[in-house]
Amino acid sequence: MKSKHKTGVGQVRNLIRIALITSPVMGVLTAMPTFKHLAFSFQFFLPSALLSTVFALSIWSINAFLVYLSEQNGLQWLKNKVRYVLSFTFSILFSFVFWLVSRFLILFFFEGFRSFLFESHGGDHHFPLATGFFLNLIILIIQEIALMKDKKAQIELENAQLKTKNTEAFYQQLKQQIHPHFLFNSLNILKTLIKKNPDVAVDYVVKLSDFLRASISSNNANTARLVDELKLCLDYLEMQKLRFGDALDFVFDIPEPITKSGFVPVFSIQLLLENALKHNSLTEEAPLHIQVFYQEGKITVTNNLQPKLTSEISTGLGLANLSERYKILSGDEVVIESGEKNFSVTINILSE
């Protein structure tokens, strides 16, 4: 009910603005036929135009009020045809009453205008009725055009809001996929460590706990400060060093001012690091080298290609997830380059 009430008030305000602009024009045009066969005189034209302007504004007010009533709950029967019938009925009745009142005022207060009034259209009772009918018809046409534009704008706004809500829901769904995806891989690693090196597994659990505690603080955000994301990534890689030792080597080369001012999607760089570890083999004889560096407003994560002979179980999220999140947040594309020796992914740094 509240929404419809606001819509009705908004429509009436818009119609009143149009009425204030068009009524003086209609007043002048309505007064002009009076001087068709008479000598033009501002002395008589201005009062006639003023009365016609007030008359037009009154007809506008009647129609605006009917529009307002038609938007109220319980008065839906006022839609379209019924509203049009009431509009012409009230306007014609008002035209006759307005004509009688204006004649009375002119006859008693404007002596000079009295002879002009009878000379122009005398005692013709049909003149105000015809004027009221045609003026109301013109006003209805203008009003319906304005209402159609308002309705179109409202539909476009509602569609935009619905699209935004759907986008937000989809983004939240993507975010909810991140932690299960990360935990799935972490638990697989932990299972391997427990079998091969229980002591290292204990340290891994401790670091995993610290890592998850830090990540929870940004769980409700769509983006993270670059400095926080890089801290998360360093913690993640330190966890992997417990497992791989010298088989893993990593370097971060990002200017400090950039890390403090930039933003990226939550867990974006971490996902790229995780992909590099998941799809490449690591040995002390052939270590995996990961480099994270900054260049011209972008962050690039690159690694040497050492594809595993047997792939780990994958949820298929990773890059697809990151690409979708970037499209939602900024419309940017994730640039993926795969050569014979190196694989790299480049993402834009966001302003906020």
Sequence and secondary structure as in RCSB ss.txt:
>XXXX:A:sequence
MKSKHKTGVGQVRNLIRIALITSPVMGVLTAMPTFKHLAFSFQFFLPSALLSTVFALSIWSINAFLVYLSEQNGL
QWLKNKVRYVLSFTFSILFSFVFWLVSRFLILFFFEGFRSFLFESHGGDHHFPLATGFFLNLIILIIQEIALMKD
KKAQIELENAQLKTKNTEAFYQQLKQQIHPHFLFNSLNILKTLIKKNPDVAVDYVVKLSDFLRASISSNNANTAR
LVDELKLCLDYLEMQKLRFGDALDFVFDIPEPITKSGFVPVFSIQLLLENALKHNSLTEEAPLHIQVFYQEGKIT
VTNNLQPKLTSEISTGLGLANLSERYKILSGDEVVIESGEKNFSVTINILSE
>XXXX:A:secstr
 HHHHHHHHHHHHHHHHHHHHHHHHHHHHHHGGGGSSS   HHHHHHHHHHHHHHHHHHHHHHHHHHHHHTSTT 
GGGSHHHHHHHHHHHHHHHHHHHHHHHHHHHHHH HHHHHHHHHHHTT THHHHHHHHHHHHHHHHHHHHHHHHH
HHHHHHHHHHHHHHHHHHHHHHHHHHHHHHHHHHHHHHHHHHHHHH HHHHHHHHHHHHHHHHHHHTTTT SEEE
HHHHHHHHHHHHHHHHHHHGGGEEEEEE  HHHHHH EEETTHHHHHHHHHHHHB   SSS EEEEEEEETTEEE
EEEE  B SS     S HHHHHHHHHHHHT    EEEE SSEEEEEEE B  
